[in-house]
Amino acid sequence: MIELTLGSLFDGIGVFPLAASRYGIIPIWASEVEKAPISITKRHFPNMLHL
């Protein structure tokens, strides 16, 4: 079985990685510039790399 991974551009509060993770897709990295949305995504995905 192939393991799917995800990189998220313009991530916002991480809704796309959250939805993808519910279907077995592993979020690996995200790109966002605003501090508030980054803090929300880090709460849900502490191991995700933020670029």
NORGIDA-V9056 format. One record per backbone hydrogen bond with DSSP energy under -0.5 kcal/mol. NH is the residue of the N-H (numbers start at 1). CO is the residue of the C=O. If there is no record, write none. Layout:
nh,co
NH,CO
NH,CO
This chain:
nh,co
4,2
6,26
8,29
9,7
11,31
14,11
15,11
18,14
19,15
20,16
21,17
22,18
23,20
24,21
25,20
26,4
27,25
28,6
29,6
30,49
31,8
38,34
39,35
40,36
41,37
42,38
43,39
44,40
45,41
48,45
49,28
51,30
51,49
